[in-house]
Structures are given as C-alpha cells and as structure tokens.
Amino acid sequence: AGTLKLDQVIFNGELMYEVKPATKFMLVGGIRTFTMSPNAHFTGPVGGELADIDVSKTELAGVGGFAYRPRLAKNVVLLTRADIGGGSAFTWSALGGVEFQVKPWIGLAVAYNALHIDTGKVPKSGNVAVSDVQYAVTQYGPAFSLTFHWAQK
C-alpha cells in the first residue's frame, strides 16, 4: 500500500513596457519559478515502512514575450499575452481574457490561460532509487487575477 502527494507552486514576476505610446502593444520580460514536489510513501506487506521517494525540485526560467491590451470600453480592457522562456526549464504561456479596471491603478480579470513547463531530466537526489525524473506539464483553464498597475497615464 502507499500514498502519493503532489504539491506544486508557480510564481510569475513580469514587467511590461509599452513599445510606442497609445499602441497598447507591450514587451514582457521577467522570471517564472516552478516547484513540483511529488512524494511517494509505501508500506510493506506486513506493515514495514519502505524508503520514501521524494524528487522535489525548483526550476527557474527567464521569460520574454508580448502583450496587447486594447481598451474595449471605459473600464474594460482586452487581455492577450504570450511568452516563452528558458533556463533550468523550457516554458511557454498564453492568455486571453478581459480586465475590469476598478480604479486606474487596480483591475480584476477573468481569462483563459495555458502554461507549459518542461524541466528535462532531473537527476536523482540522495539515496532515492529513481534514476531520473522528467517533468513535462501543460496546464490550461480559467484564471482570475487582481492586478496592480504602476506608471499609468
């Protein structure tokens, strides 16, 4: 018998720069971290404990891309963004949605997002009996956010 626990944390930190004023076309750059923590625990046939398997790892990728954010109405903005990145993991992301601007400096958004992360092979750690692990994950679905805007005109 056994149990498998999987924890995952993704962090995106990005800055946007409007290429030409009033075009709403922006360059995007930043970092993305991805931590996946699978842990398997097994017990033997007579209740004896076996060694846990834990191949947790955090990957870091620099990302770059573009965003297009035209205004649809006074307080409503169309959100589109795509990026690609590399480092200790290959990653890409794409998003489409709308943002309601509560104030000029704060917005609430609903969108559809796709995110792919491929870490390649992760070498075994410690005395784990696993030769290597490869994380290749594509996640997609609805996304909700609270956004703060600086340097708005």
Disulfide bonds with the S-S distance in Angstrom:
none
